[in-house]
Amino acid sequence: MKEQLSDNEHLEMLNNPEAELLGRISAFEKYVELDFDADKALSMAGLTEDDIHRNPFLRIYYILGKRKIDPNYKHKTHKV
């Protein structure tokens, strides 16, 4: 493995939308663990409702967060 990356290689590593989304989902999950409302946590993490419908893991975390406040919460899905 190379010891040093070129500037382009380093920029390519930093420009990773999948990793950024995972970081946002992780932040959302932590906010919910800290008892923030799921909708507020979604906004604070920089995520949208479309992200919920595109990502099954985020959808699960969102539903669990909503059910912490309202155990009878039923999630409605839509096609994106």
N, C-alpha and C positions, 0 to 999 in steps of 0.2 A: 504494500500500500504506500502511496506517495506521502511524503511528510508534509508537503505544502500543496495547496490548491491554487490554480490560476484564478485571477479575478473572475473570469467567466464561469469557471466551475463553481466558485463560491456563490456567485449570484444565482446560478441555476439551482443550487441546494436551497437557498433562501426563498426562491420563488416556487413554492410547492403548495398549490391550492388544497390538496388533500391533507397535508400536514397542518395547514392553517385551520381547516374545518375541524380536524380532530382536536386541535387546541381549543377552539371555540366550544366544541361539545364538552370537553373536559371542564372548561371554565363554567359552563352552564350547570353541569352536574354538581360542581363544588358550591355554586350559589344556591342550588336547591337544597343541598345538604346543610347549608347555613340558614335554612328556613326562609329564603326569599321566595316570594310568589313565583310560580313557574313562568308566567308571562313577563314579569319584571326581570327574572333571571335570563330569559330568552333575549330580551332587549339589551341587558347589560353585557351579555356575551357576544353581541353583534350578530345574532341569528334572526331568521325570519320564520314565519309560518310555512313558507315554501320549503325551507330547510327541514322542517319537521316531517313534511310529507315525502321528501326525497330520501331521507336517511332513517332507516328503521331503528337504529340504536338511539338516535336523538328522540324519535317518536316515543320509544319506551321510557326514556328518562323524563320526557315531558309529561306523559300520562301518569307516571309514578309521582312526579312533583305535584300535578294537579290533584291527585288522589290523597296527598298528604293533607290538603285543606278540605277537599270534598270527596269522601270515600265513595260516593255514588257517581263520580264524574264518568261520563261516557264520551269518548273521543270520536268525532266525526271526521272521516277522511275524505279527501277529494283528489281527483287526478290532476297532476301537474303537467 
